[in-house]
Every structure is written in structure tokens, then in C-alpha cells.
Amino acid sequence: METIAMESQSRILMSELSQRVTLEGMTVDVQIFRIGAEDDWILIVANESGRTNRWDDVFSSDIEAMAAFQIVAQEEGLAACLAQGAELAVH
């Protein structure tokens, strides 16, 4: 019984707001999710070649996470949403 509870807590819940975004000829996957029963949402942006950027901050809602992505994408472009020169960087 305890094993089942532990397994259900480690499941990943993807937000319906997760999506592929194309802007100025660049495409990224916006992945918004939370783990198990956690309240905080995590934001990761990945491009087609596998370069990723995980936001250092966590968000109280998936809407807040998407808004953070949109602000950076609109103000600085999609390239700013990705790590420069590394497979994984913290935003």
C-alpha cells in the first residue's frame, strides 16, 4: 500500500498550456508541469535540437508559468528563453 502512494506522488502532471511555439522562424516546446501532489509548476523550454532551459523559479499556477515565458519571448525573443552554449541552463 505504501508503494502505491509513493508511485502516485512521483507522477508528472503536464499542463494543458504546454505547447509548441514558433516566433520569427524559431520553434520551441514550452513544457509546464508539476510533480505528484506538489503545488508548484515547473517551466522548461526546449528547442528541436535538444537544448533546454529550466526556469529557476517555480510558479503557483501553470498560467503564471506561461505568462513568465510569454514575457521573455515577447521582450527578448525565443532565443533568450534557451540556454546559450549548454545543454541545460537555469533561467
Salt bridges, closest charged atoms under 4 A:
ASP29 OD1 - ARG20 NE 2.98
GLU48 OE2 - ARG20 NH1 3.92
